Amino acid sequence: MRERVAIVGSGPTALYALQELIHSKPLLEITILEASEVAGKGTPYQRGVNDAAMLSNIPSIEIPTLPSSLVAWLELQDDEYLRSFEIERHGISDRAFYPRVVIGDYFRDQFETLLNLGRQRRHIIHVRERTEVVDVTPVTNMFAVHLNVSPVKEMFDHMILATGHSFPSAPESSPGYFDAPWPATALLTVPSGSIGVLGTSLSAIDAVMAIAARFGQFVRRNDGSLSYRISDGHEDFRVTMMSRKGLLPEADFYFPIPYENPLICTVDAVSARLALGSRGLLDDVYDLFRQELEHADSEYARLIGLEELTVDTFAAAYYGVRDRFDPFVWAESNLAEAKNNYVAKHTVAWRYAILITHEVIETAVSYFTADDLSRFNKSFKSIFADDYATVPHLSIERLLALHRADIVNIIALGDQSEVSRGNLSRGATVRFDGGIIEFDTFIDATGQKNLTADDLPFPTLKSRRVISPALTATLRGNPRRTGGVSVDEKCRPLIAGIKPVRKLYFPAVSYLLHKRPFVQGITSAAELGQIVARSIIADIMPPIRDKRRKRRRQRQKPDPLEMI
């Protein structure tokens, strides 16, 4: 009898789980349950959720293996499709960046290919779109799934809850106040005027671009520079981007792929330190990082005074280099440097050292004490996100064009700021040390929020504590809630932080970020999907060793006829 596997969600995590599951030798019955109208894309890449102006920050070369690469798929698309996204056929490259909706179309095509491959291998695969899972109930060794489309519960042997993103379907919670920039279709109602955007990362840049595309157009000049022309009737269109530091992300930089291995801050070095316990772990891991950075780029180490820095002061020195400049002046200089380095295939050593150590350092995070985890989150964590979350060159070019047109400016809110809707009929008021600003429209574009067990959309799993809040030990031994949920290395929920729930998998990134702060994006989705699928296959496969042992015993058993 076939084992029944349910995958809730059909984004990248589900895509890579499916790719692994169809290699199972025991035949499976796989059901993919997708709440949206189109399966196989994922919320961050759906049309409607995203505008064509919103760019993905992962190039083809970094997307983990699927039946076809993004470049190969793009080369098969017709001219009309490419023109609709301003993609030049001769410019298709494995290091170029493309709109999020293009990535979604690519994923959908790969999804359909995997469905065909799985069915050719005689697996039964169902895809159910517009089907929302409202609850999951453990029943003996199975799971009963409650759906919005039917009162009848469906039973499954294995459950993958791949619900990675959670965006509000109606983000305009009051007139002119948006809790998120998604779905992008909601921004179509935004009138020109004074617009405040909270955030300066790619999510915030995307929100600005979606609105700017409505009120004007970007024009490429003969000299290659980009300008912005505002349309008649929208002359009052202005955007203020805001963040604590008031800094823009840096432009994508050139580096070797796959990653080179660190020389000092290595997996083995961190593992050896983990064996000594949690006391002082953060400071010791930082020391490995500091040595790696010094070895990679001694000039940069001298520039920021690395020898005197601690895990608590490093971020201030890291951002301090950029902080001395106007953000647009720095962006223009940084973009020129990044473009030149791409042409020369030159890697900035200190940036690459930070990039290749972030996943190594992440392996220690789940072992930090509660106090060290708080210290890590306060400042040190952010420098890794800043380094790996660089943005496409076109995004920076567009921002610079808007700034030159006197459309966009940036302010630093500092550590003390407040957003209030007050008695305004529309928009919001922002108060900070620099003053008070009223906006006709306010958009919170700080990205996907970290979720906790309290946010779980499956009430029975929550009420029975099948999926429970993660706890982090203090130096005194008493545990403290630090956000997220508790799972083991196979993404199985841990009851009371100890016992894994068999056959249930929760590779939902927004619930894992408390202990895996860098588990974001397509590469992480691929890793999580592969982990849970391989665990299911291992659970289904008969134990090979026992079968071999049984054969040996049968061969060694005397023949009854010889005993007569």
Protein Blocks (a to p, Z undefined) as FASTA:
>chain_A
ZZddddedjbfklmmmmmmmmmpmbacddddddfblbehkojklcghjacfklccfbdfk
lmccdfbdfklmmmmpcfklmmmnopafklgcfkbccdfklmmmmmmmmmmmmmmmmmmn
opacdddehiacfbdcdehjbccdddfkbcbdcddfbdcdfbfbccdfblblbghiafbf
bdfklmmmpccdddddedjbfklmmmmmmmmmmnmccdddfkopacddddehilmgccdd
ddfkopacdddddddddddddfklcfklmmmmmmnojehklmmmmmmmmmmmmmmmmmlm
mmnommmpcfklmmmmmmmmmmmpcfklmmmmmmmmmmmmmmnopacfklmmmmmmmmmm
mmmmmmpcfklmmmmmmmmmmmmmmmmmcccfklmmmmmmmmmnomaccddebjbdcddf
kjafghcddddfkbccddfbdcdfebjadddfklpcbfklmmnomaccdddddfkopacd
eejjdddfkopacehhlaccehiacdbfklmmmmmmmlgcjklmmmmmmmmmmmmmmmmp
ccfklmmmmmmmmmmpccfklmZZ
